[in-house]
Amino acid sequence: MGKLNMLDWIAIILLAIGGINWGLVGAFKFDLVAAIFGDMSIISRIVYDIVGISALYVLAISGKICKKQEGQI
């Protein structure tokens, strides 16, 4: 149960990308997703949705991530 699969890693990476984007918004008022895909375009909204779903998924698998971490200590 403690092993991370490819979907887990993709979700973690997308969550990190979302976190970096929010950091840019907070620090510099610069939305990288909007700059690349357009301000609230359908593509940028899809990107936001995917990142949000990734956050929920990582929250759901956080127990698995914690078990993996404990096994390495």
N, C-alpha and C positions, 0 to 999 in steps of 0.2 A: 504493500500500500504506500510506502514512502518514496517510491521512484517517480520522478517527473517524466512525463511523456512530451512528445513534440508539441501538442496543443497547449500544455502547461507553459512551456518555454515561449511559445508565440504570444500567449496572453501576458506573460511577465514582461516581454519586450515591448508589446503595445502599451502596457501600463506605464512603463518607464518613459516611452515617447510622449504619452499624454502628460506625465508629470513634468517633463522638460518643457513641453508647450505651455503648461500652466505657470511654470517658473518664469518663462519669457514674458508671458502676459502680466504677471505680477510685478516683475522687476523693470521691464522696459515698455510695457503696453504694446507688445509685439506678438501677434498671433501668427505663428509659423504656418499652421494649417490654412488659415484664411489667406495668408500671403501666397501660398502655393496653389490652392484650389479655388480661391475667391471667397469673399465674405458671405458666409451662410449659403453658399451654393449647394446644390444637391450632393456633390461629391464631398465637400467639407462636412456636411451634416452626416453623411454615411461614415466618414472617418471618425467624427465625434461619437457616433453611435457604437462603432466597433470598439473604440477605446473604452467607452462606458461599459459595454458588455464584458470586455476583458477585465475591467476592474471588479465587476461582480463575480466573474469566474475565479479570479485570483483570491477574492475573499472566500469563496466557497471551497477552494483547495488549500487554504492557508494551513489547515491541520496537516495535510500531507507535506507541505513545505516545512512546517515545524518538526514533524517526525523525521524528515530527511536531515535536517540540521542537527537534531539531537543524536542521530546515528553517527555523525561525523565527529562529534566531540569526544 
